[in-house]
Amino acid sequence: MLCVSPLAVADADNPNKGPTAILDFEDLSTGFVPCPTPGPPGSPCDPTLDFQGVGETYSSQGYTFFITPGSDPFGALFHVAGPFWPFNDGTNAFVPNGDNALTTLKRDDGRPFALAAIDLAELNGPRSDLPAVVVFRGMTTSGEMLSWEITLDKKVGFKRFHLPATFRNLLYVQWQQGDNVTNNPHMFDNVIVFTTEFHPRED
């Protein structure tokens, strides 16, 4: 898990110094109680039980994530992977749980925003035979569709990715989950966003 102070984020990722939010999912809980020694699969001490459904949406700090099912016959829901999930780094991570599920991020007030950075990791650990590729697509206020593709490094744990400076004045951003066949699934954390056209309240 990467720990960054809000001040450091504003300086490094927000040149316009607009209101910054770090969406870190720490308000969520799986209810899992760890044992002194991790247990085998299916036992009460199995760390893979540190995984809990959240729902079709999740909102925090004026932003909302939406999920659209992909090819999974069981549909798709957001889940939280807790700090004891075997391939996590010690705090909560967010998971679009469903093959090819589409994640969409928007501001609740409809104003444009920037996606500055995001932490990514392979959900079930790296695989030598299957890369984890994530393609971010953002729709701008001018109607331009942006696209940026990254490939994870096949190492356990999170890595921070800084999006191009063009990912500003966005109406929404979308990215797709892996399918376990051609693309290794991912989880994410510390989504760093900020407003690009800030209007103070007048009341």
Backbone torsions as a table, in degrees:
resi	resn	phi	psi	omega
1	MET	NA	133.9	-179.7
2	LEU	-95.7	127.9	-178.9
3	CYS	-109.6	122.2	-178.8
4	VAL	-135.8	134.0	178.5
5	SER	-74.7	151.7	178.0
6	PRO	-56.5	-35.5	-180.0
7	LEU	-65.4	-43.6	179.4
8	ALA	-63.7	-37.9	178.7
9	VAL	-63.6	-44.8	-178.6
10	ALA	-60.9	-41.0	-179.0
11	ASP	-70.9	-40.7	-173.1
12	ALA	-83.5	-36.4	-169.3
13	ASP	-116.5	-5.6	-172.5
14	ASN	-130.7	76.3	-177.0
15	PRO	-63.4	-23.8	179.8
16	ASN	-83.0	-6.1	179.0
17	LYS	56.8	32.2	175.1
18	GLY	-75.6	168.9	178.8
19	PRO	-57.9	123.6	-175.1
20	THR	-105.1	142.1	173.8
21	ALA	-126.5	140.0	172.9
22	ILE	-113.9	108.4	-177.7
23	LEU	-88.7	102.3	-169.8
24	ASP	-116.3	-2.0	170.6
25	PHE	65.4	18.6	-177.9
26	GLU	-75.9	-7.4	175.9
27	ASP	-82.4	-6.8	-178.7
28	LEU	-94.1	156.6	179.0
29	SER	-146.9	143.3	175.7
30	THR	-91.6	-17.3	-175.4
31	GLY	80.5	3.0	-178.2
32	PHE	-71.7	134.2	176.5
33	VAL	-111.6	112.5	-175.6
34	PRO	-71.1	154.0	174.7
35	CYS	-99.5	159.9	177.0
36	PRO	-55.6	-33.4	177.4
37	THR	-127.2	124.7	178.2
38	PRO	-56.4	141.3	-177.7
39	GLY	-100.1	174.0	-179.4
40	PRO	-72.3	165.5	179.0
41	PRO	-54.3	134.3	178.6
42	GLY	89.3	-12.3	179.5
43	SER	-84.8	161.7	178.4
44	PRO	-60.7	-19.4	-179.3
45	CYS	-97.9	8.0	-179.9
46	ASP	-68.6	117.9	-176.7
47	PRO	-66.6	-16.1	176.7
48	THR	-71.5	-7.6	173.9
49	LEU	-76.6	-9.6	177.3
50	ASP	-80.0	62.4	-172.4
51	PHE	-155.2	124.5	-171.7
52	GLN	-144.0	141.2	177.2
53	GLY	-67.4	144.5	178.8
54	VAL	-112.4	-43.6	179.8
55	GLY	137.3	-166.6	-177.8
56	GLU	-85.4	-16.2	177.9
57	THR	-140.2	161.2	173.3
58	TYR	-150.3	129.8	-177.7
59	SER	-120.3	143.1	178.4
60	SER	-160.9	132.8	171.4
61	GLN	53.5	36.7	176.6
62	GLY	87.1	8.5	178.9
63	TYR	-125.4	150.0	178.5
64	THR	-133.3	135.8	172.0
65	PHE	-96.9	136.3	175.8
66	PHE	-121.5	148.0	177.7
67	ILE	-121.0	137.8	175.6
68	THR	-119.3	124.1	-179.0
69	PRO	-59.5	147.9	176.8
70	GLY	-106.7	-118.2	-175.1
71	SER	-94.6	-2.7	-176.9
72	ASP	-70.7	124.0	-179.5
73	PRO	-65.2	-16.9	179.5
74	PHE	-93.2	5.8	-179.8
75	GLY	81.9	-157.1	-177.3
76	ALA	-155.8	140.1	173.6
77	LEU	-141.4	153.7	170.4
78	PHE	-72.6	143.3	174.2
79	HIS	-129.8	159.7	171.5
80	VAL	-111.4	131.1	172.7
81	ALA	-98.6	115.4	-175.0
82	GLY	-75.5	179.7	-174.0
83	PRO	-65.4	-17.0	-179.1
84	PHE	-99.5	0.3	172.4
85	TRP	-55.3	131.9	-167.8
86	PRO	-53.7	-28.0	-174.8
87	PHE	-112.3	16.9	176.8
88	ASN	-92.4	169.5	-175.7
89	ASP	-106.3	7.8	174.2
90	GLY	121.2	-4.4	172.5
91	THR	-136.7	-171.6	-175.9
92	ASN	-74.1	146.5	171.9
93	ALA	-130.2	155.6	-176.3
94	PHE	-107.0	140.0	-173.4
95	VAL	-133.0	119.7	166.6
96	PRO	-77.9	100.7	-167.6
97	ASN	-93.1	93.6	179.1
98	GLY	167.3	134.1	-178.3
99	ASP	-57.0	126.9	178.0
100	ASN	61.7	18.8	177.9
101	ALA	-63.1	143.9	-177.8
102	LEU	-103.8	124.8	174.6
103	THR	-97.1	133.3	176.0
104	THR	-124.1	132.7	178.2
105	LEU	-117.4	128.7	178.5
106	LYS	-137.6	159.5	168.3
107	ARG	-82.0	143.8	-178.0
108	ASP	-67.7	-30.6	-177.9
109	ASP	-91.1	2.8	177.3
110	GLY	78.5	-1.8	-179.4
111	ARG	-76.0	155.3	-179.0
112	PRO	-69.6	154.1	-178.5
113	PHE	-146.2	173.4	175.2
114	ALA	-120.5	141.2	169.9
115	LEU	-101.5	108.0	-173.1
116	ALA	-89.2	-42.4	-175.0
117	ALA	-160.0	161.8	178.8
118	ILE	-155.5	143.7	174.7
119	ASP	-94.9	133.6	-177.7
120	LEU	-130.5	148.7	174.7
121	ALA	-153.6	156.1	175.1
122	GLU	-68.6	128.9	-175.6
123	LEU	-59.9	-45.8	-177.2
124	ASN	-109.5	23.0	180.0
125	GLY	89.5	162.1	-178.9
126	PRO	-70.8	150.8	175.1
127	ARG	-127.8	132.0	-178.3
128	SER	-67.3	-26.2	-175.4
129	ASP	-96.9	-1.6	-172.6
130	LEU	-146.0	106.9	178.5
131	PRO	-73.5	158.1	172.1
132	ALA	-106.8	112.1	-178.0
133	VAL	-115.0	132.2	178.6
134	VAL	-125.0	128.8	178.8
135	VAL	-114.7	116.9	177.5
136	PHE	-92.8	132.6	176.7
137	ARG	-126.7	126.5	-177.4
138	GLY	-125.3	134.1	176.7
139	MET	-97.0	123.3	-177.9
140	THR	-90.6	168.2	179.0
141	THR	-65.9	-20.5	178.9
142	SER	-87.3	-1.7	179.2
143	GLY	91.6	5.9	179.1
144	GLU	-85.2	134.3	175.6
145	MET	-96.4	116.3	179.1
146	LEU	-92.5	153.8	178.1
147	SER	-144.5	137.4	179.0
148	TRP	-146.8	123.9	-176.3
149	GLU	-111.0	137.4	175.3
150	ILE	-132.2	153.8	175.2
151	THR	-120.7	126.2	-178.9
152	LEU	-68.4	163.0	-167.0
153	ASP	-91.0	7.7	179.7
154	LYS	58.0	38.8	174.7
155	LYS	-127.1	144.6	179.0
156	VAL	-66.0	136.2	176.8
157	GLY	106.1	168.4	-174.1
158	PHE	-84.9	150.9	171.6
159	LYS	-133.3	138.8	179.2
160	ARG	-86.0	134.2	177.0
161	PHE	-119.0	127.4	177.8
162	HIS	-97.2	122.6	-178.5
163	LEU	-75.7	157.4	178.3
164	PRO	-59.6	155.0	-179.1
165	ALA	-63.0	-16.0	179.2
166	THR	-71.4	-15.7	-178.4
167	PHE	-80.5	60.9	178.4
168	ARG	-130.9	164.3	-177.2
169	ASN	54.2	47.7	-177.0
170	LEU	-94.7	142.1	169.8
171	LEU	-87.9	-33.4	175.1
172	TYR	-162.5	162.1	172.7
173	VAL	-129.6	141.6	178.6
174	GLN	-131.9	149.4	170.7
175	TRP	-154.1	155.9	-170.3
176	GLN	-109.5	143.0	176.8
177	GLN	-77.4	155.0	175.5
178	GLY	-70.2	167.0	-175.7
179	ASP	-112.4	5.0	-179.8
180	ASN	69.6	1.5	-179.5
181	VAL	-117.0	-53.0	178.7
182	THR	-110.2	-10.5	-174.5
183	ASN	-148.8	122.6	-178.5
184	ASN	-71.1	129.0	-178.6
185	PRO	-64.2	155.3	-177.9
186	HIS	-125.7	166.8	167.8
187	MET	-129.2	162.6	-176.6
188	PHE	-141.1	163.1	-177.1
189	ASP	-158.2	167.7	174.4
190	ASN	46.8	60.3	176.8
191	VAL	-79.5	115.7	-174.1
192	ILE	-101.9	116.3	-177.4
193	VAL	-131.8	157.3	174.3
194	PHE	-153.7	154.7	179.6
195	THR	-74.2	144.1	179.7
196	THR	-110.3	-15.4	174.2
197	GLU	-133.3	84.0	-172.4
198	PHE	-88.8	130.7	177.5
199	HIS	-123.3	113.3	-179.5
200	PRO	-65.1	150.5	177.7
201	ARG	-65.5	146.4	-177.6
202	GLU	-105.7	-3.4	-179.6
203	ASP	-94.7	NA	NA
